[in-house]
């Protein structure tokens, strides 16, 4: 693959912007599906940073990106299962009103 003409700090800036948008979404949204989408955005921003560091420093950042994608897939599967069970129980998935999982 030929080297890219785009400087690596542009990718890191894009990664920081995507991570910031995801963090803002997690902190402000009330719908759990949108919160999961924002968490996925944050994880993909971390993947972009890993790949950027891998290309510039020669490390194996791509392996870390695969681990992050695996954790993200497991998180979505478990999270959606919890959301579906809460919706079946209460017919409401508002994050502020869910106290079903408290001990």
Steps between C-alpha positions, in 0.01 A plus 500: 500500500653836403561752775229754562553867420280601793700584816438272795402780736190561285383148583567559870303825490213319329520227764484759780200671337314170459579400858375837627175471305449150642573612856258791464233262372550256789469779754195671349279228349226313683425229245721194562526418129643844430734460795625173350552671165705771669708241685565327167607834356745542786639150449544563128684823579736299718545252214591786266762620749641146536530461123660844467760420763556164335577663166726771642689305768501152354319341797228240476211738552284304261493207742369732773236625258378143447475453877302823530260387226451166680424673830263740320308212344465326836393826666229555241369144532477516880370857502226434246395192696466711815308772313258248349434338838440840664265600217302177536470554875418874510414608143738790551871528430575845642837482674405738780195294599663156499560374851423136424863389527566655842566245773 
